[in-house]
Every structure is written in structure tokens, then in C-alpha cells.
Amino acid sequence: MRERGYDRASAVSYARRWALSRNPAYYDFESIGGDCTNFISQCLYAGSGIMNYTPVYGWYYISASERSAAWSGVEYLYNFLVTNTSVGPYARVVYESEVVAGDIIQLGKADGDFYHTLFILETEPEILVAAHTYDALDRPLSTYSYDVARFLHIDGVRMW
């Protein structure tokens, strides 16, 4: 298996292009639970260029009915990114001060229930994000209300 860098510029460009609208190539999950993680997966795909088609535990999108849980579910995406040893992007949890543009943030409740995924566009002078469900472009992280946040740094991409 080969490794390559994650193309942060392409991921950020994609996020900026589609933050306030919807790419017609993907289903909009807004009316059935939210579109936030679906959008973040699209951004990650724009920066990685490869999906992981492993049944059950992979990360892929073919259609609204043919996709992995990790493509559109907050916890499932987290689990995929931090445990992925196969093809596709992989990540690790870092401190807020360690994230850069192209990384992601997941917001949660005090009980550990994470419910929203954000894409980082910029980190200086403050973290600005893009998101779906509650569509946002260049929204400061400081304007969100949440109990806990986990910061995921995309370390790279694996390919065959």
C-alpha cells in the first residue's frame, strides 16, 4: 500500500464552492437527519481522491442507498478516520491548536454524544468553518454552542 498527501487546497476549495449549496452528484440528507457529515465526506474526498469500499466499515458513496455509514454518520466517520489502516484518508485526534485548514471538528454534548461535523477553512486569526445542515461559510467556531469538541487532523491518504 502506498501513501500520499492529503490535498488540503482541493478540499478547502470544494468546501468553499459547496458550503451554501448542494452538489447534485450527492443526495441531500437534510430532510432525513442532516447533511453535515455527508458534506464533510465530500470535502475529504475532494482532498483524498479515493474511497474505501470495504463493506460495513469502509467510507464510500455510490448513491443515497449505496453508501457506507461512515459517509454520512458523525460517529461512523470518526471511527473510520481514526481506525483506518486501509485505503482512504486517515486521521488522529489532536488539540485545537494543532488543526490546520482541511481538518475537521466534531461537536458534542457533555455525555459524549457527538452530533455535528464541521470543516476547517482557516485557523488564523481564529478557526473558520464550513458546514451543512446549518449551512455556514467562514463561520467562526466561537459562534457555535456545544459542550465538547474533538479536532481531527487528516494525516494522509493510503492507496493500493
MIKOL-747390 format. One record per residue (C-alpha): y, x, z. Coordinates in steps of 0.05 Angstrom, whole numbers, plus 5000, padded with zeros to 4 digits. Layout:
N
YXZ/...
//
This chain:
160
500050005000/507050254982/513450155019/520350054992/527149905019/529749205031/535549074982/540748835032/546148774980/542048294938/540147884999/547347835022/549647654951/544447104948/546646835016/553946814995/552146464929/547845914961/550445825032/554545205016/550044914962/542644884944/538645294894/535044774851/528945234847/527345064920/526344404956/531844205005/528544065072/535043785102/532443075109/525643275139/527443735196/532644215169/533544735114/535645335155/529345755152/527845565080/534745845062/533646475103/526946585068/530446515001/535347055023/529747505047/526047404981/532347594943/532348254981/524848384980/522548124913/515547984937/511947424973/505647455015/500646944990/495747025048/493146325066/495646045132/499246675157/502946905095/510046795072/510846455005/513845874966/510845554904/513344844915/515244384972/507844224982/505244924967/508545395016/506845755079/509245515147/513046175154/517346005094/520745415129/519045435203/523245825253/517546065298/512846175239/517846615203/518847025267/511447115276/510447325204/516147825204/514448175269/506848205258/506548305182/502448925164/501048695093/505548565033/512548295040/518348415087/517348615159/521948645219/522748815292/526848515348/532948935364/539248885406/545248525378/548849195369/543249445322/543548905269/546649005201/548348565141/541848265113/538548185181/537247515215/538547165280/534646605313/537846155364/534045835421/534045455485/533245755554/525945535555/524445985494/524345435442/527745745381/530745225334/535545545284/535646145237/541946495212/543147035160/547847605177/553247745125/557548235164/557548565232/564548855237/569148675270/564448115291/557947815267/559047325210/553246895185/550946425130/546545835145/543745175120/542544515158/549544605187/552044965125/556045575140/559146165103/562546725142/561846335207/562646765269/556446785312/561146685372/562445965349/555245745359/552745435424/545945695445/542245955506/538746555476/538746935411/533847415381/536047915330/531148135275/532348765237/528848785169/525549475169/522849455098/518249155047/510949305031/507849244963/500949364933/
//
